[in-house]
Amino acid sequence: MTAGTAEGLDTYRVELTGYCYRMLGSGFEAEDAVQETLLRAWRASYDPARGSERAWLYAIATNVCVDMLRSAQRRATAMDLGPATGPGADLGTPLPQGVWVQPVPDHRVLDGDPAEAAVQRESIRLAFVAALQHLPPRQRAVLILRDVLGWRAAEVARLFDTTVTSVHSSLQRARSTLAARRPAPAEPIGPEHRDLLTRYVDAFERYDVAALVGLLTEDATMSMPPFAWWSRGRDDIAAALANADGTCRDARLLPAAASGSPAFGQYRWTGTTYEPFALVVLEVRRAGITSVTTHLDLAHTFPWYGLPAGGDDFPPPAP
């Protein structure tokens, strides 16, 4: 039986992109993997005796991802690369984009039952995806399919052409490895969190370092990919912000949603207009902001997040 039409196969695009993102740690690579998956499916033949069309597509996507991971280094966050850096330290040399777990727009990877939204959102957080990268590709796929997507062991066994016992063994090893690295679950965004985000934007746009630091938890982290530099704790973050070069002065923020977390497009005043500068991804709890990741190398992705490529709608800063 020939595979369905390109339009029919495309209905699986969002969920497959979410799967490939968790496997690869990069939204761009995930979209490339899905494009290759759908192309292979369109050219191939689907045998209903081997399971559903959806399972068949996941089998192809898994093979594509495993092939891509053969020659790739493990993607990471700054916290995976070394100890925290003192506030006076230089940022160092920017590292290649292939080093980093990168965020992805929520709407590109989340398209499921609202009842499952919390689990799906949790599993695309930067810290969780970074933890997944410590698993060998096969174990990574088994854990995602079983614990994130809720597949039965028999379905996963059929996908890998193996036994249920083998699936259980792979899952047990994956869970054991992940246990020490799995981040604490995020809190659902409620009124308290939204108020905190409003105060964050206000303090950021006023360049009020004291107010910004006051919104952080005691052990908050701050990092700025593509640099390996990162800092932990209010005092060190306050010192780092105080020693900054003023790049954030007169900045403006627009809300976005990235990797299951609140995010903002940061626009920098050039003297004549506002231009995209960085994508800021936050982890927020009732107690305060626990993590600020400022992706200095992702300003070119603003349209992907529904953010304007220019800041002409902003009024100029007050003199």
Buried (B, 14 or more C-beta within 10 A) or exposed (E): EEBBEEEEBBEBBBBBBBBBBBBBBBBBBBBBBBBBBBBBBBEEEBEEEEBEBEBBBBBBBBBBBBEBBEEBEEBBBBBBBEEBBEBEEEEEEBBEBEBBBBBBBBEBBBBBEEEEBEBBBBBBBBBBBBBBBBBBBBBBBBBBBBBBBEBEBEBBBBBBEBEBEBBBBBBEBBBEBBEEBEBEEBBEBEEEBEEBBEBBBBBBBEBEBEBBBEBBBEEBBBBBBBBBBBBBBBEBBBBBBEEEEEEBEBBBBBEBBBBBBBBBBBBBBEEEEBBBBBBBBBBBBEEBBBBBBBBBBBBEBBEBBEBBEEBEEBEEBEE
